[in-house]
Amino acid sequence: MSDLIPAINISADQWTIADAEKVYGVSNWGGGYFKIGANGNVHVIPDQQQSSMKIDFSSVIKEIREENIQFPVVIRFHDILRSQVMNLNESFNSVIEEANYKGTYKGVYPIKVNQMREVVEEIVDAGAPYDFGLEAGSKPELLAVLAYNTNENALTILNGYKDEEFIRLALLGRKLGRKVVVVIEKYSELLMLVKISKELNIEPIVGIRSKMRAKGQGRWQGSSGDKAKFGLTVAEVIKSARYLEAQGMGHTLKLLHFHIGSQLPDIRAIKDAVNESARIYAELHKMGFKLEYVDVGGGLGIDYDGSQSTNDSSRNYSVREYVADVVYGLREMCDLENVPHPHIVSESGRALTAHHSCVITEVVGEIKPEGASISTELIEGEHILLSNMRALLVGMDDNINLQETFNDASQWKEQAAEAFKLRVIGLEELAKIETLYWQILRDVQTRSAEKTFTPEYTNVLDSTLSSQYLCNFSVFQSAVDSWAIGQLLPVVPLTGLDTPPVKNCSLVDITCDSDGKIDQFVIDHATSSVLPMPAVSEDEKCYLGLFLTGAYQDVMGDMHNLFGRLNEVHIFSHDDDPEDFYIEEIIKGTTVEEVLSIMQYHPRSMALDMKRLIDKQVANGKIRPREGVKWTDFYEDCLSGYTYLNTD
Ligand SMILES: *Cc1c(COP(=O)(O)O)cnc(C)c1O
């Protein structure tokens, strides 16, 4: 995709919601859950079975304000989570039926994608009718999964590197009657598992992860191939099976697992991997190992940029197509090889959770490229560079060559900076030249907009003249993949989309880090460095939604600059409610005190120290007693407050 900044030249009386839809592409990435309403506000349709139910983001914002919850806020739509769990399970079940496939679908949710208890509970609850299970990849996750996946018919899949405690915990799960599968990532884990299960006399369910030839594209393609971090080579797979057999445990080998990477953009990689795994499964079967499950891992992608393409932030297939490729791929190979159809396990995390949460942040300031302007009146004996710049501005008329004017102004501005360094012009003259430069650029922009064709320099000009909107959030806490791996996340103004955008901006966060910014958007099907913004009146606040943050972003953020976790609002749809929703739960974000404690500070004793210091100034007569008490209280209030800007 190019870095084109799309010119939006639609007048207010011709602007329609369809135009807004085209600019922001909400329906393209919204998965049917988000759309722009007729009133120009973004709406949520949380339950696709009941499309008449619509939640207006402006009502949500209003209620959050009435509850005195400070922004930024994470909004969780539990209905979306439930819908996604249902969609995935129903897709597998219906394709399995249609294909006359003999195995069943037994999916699991890998909790690393979002370990929030409320998220895991909701997924377990919505998945109960399908015996949907959980996956853990570490000891802490395993402890959580053991306590929360209590359905004896659901699978518990254990991936990741393991120690003895990990294996003992897994066997505890077996004792509780659960279907806990220990997936061997490394040959030595198998020896440990056999030893401990014999010692405890508990029969394990063994899975093996196979390193695949089939490579996924995209950012996680290193998850397969010879250099993959996890999994066994085919030689190790055979060695493992034979070792189990020799130990009288051949029958405990029940599952074959692969995972070729997250966010797979191209469906071909999925077909390849399914095919490869089915061959391995069939061969093992013919060797006498009657495996029951093939686990196709994660990788089911999300179309973040709405392009339905093989872009890194997109996918060129639907959930239904993914499911069909898995089911038909396995069926075809098994029928050819004359082995039974295995039960199918998948570990989709991103696809289940991405849509269910978003971040609402408020714009708290605008950083204009020109900053302020100063008087540029002519002064006797001024430098020729300054006079030239003024002449350029004064001389602008309808017949002027705008490209040339733009070039001249840019060149003279650079010369002025050099001249200042060489002590040829003074600070005041430099400031005047810069003021004139920005006035010329604005004038060129206005005049270009009136032209019927779009001149070449317009893109550069729009980008140069765009403002940075300062938003009350931290990229490192709330959108870490946009910083770490250039992941595109949809950003949309939540209201006012019934009028055409009036200016372009990029977004910067409140951390003291130049990387704390978002300057990659998908606008009108192209990547753009700026986001078109509708007009906002002085007395209104402007709220932006950062969407599809439910997978990974919600839980991988860090405390850069000591900005902590966000306030959270959990929303349930409710047909009888006039606004179609109610706030089910509010979870307070991290307080200043809490983030300081994590960094080994002692906030309570800091408060006492501060009180002592203030009291000393009171005793010295530097602060009046009444004032002293106020300062002490103020310090304590800030300690127990929210880490983000207080804009009330
Ligand atoms: C991360 C991971 C997943 C989840 O992948 P998604 O692409 O988010 O669905 C599944 N399985 C394993 C082994 C993983 O490491």
The ligand as an ORCA input file, in Angstrom:
! r2SCAN-3c Opt
* xyz 0 1
  C      -0.242    -17.824     20.479
  C      -0.682    -19.185     20.211
  C      -1.997    -19.432     19.800
  C      -2.985    -18.319     19.527
  O      -2.840    -17.886     18.217
  P      -3.903    -16.876     17.562
  O      -3.267    -16.566     16.265
  O      -4.041    -15.722     18.478
  O      -5.174    -17.594     17.398
  C      -2.398    -20.746     19.643
  N      -1.538    -21.761     19.864
  C      -0.258    -21.564     20.256
  C       0.618    -22.714     20.484
  C       0.207    -20.264     20.424
  O       1.463    -20.083     20.783
*
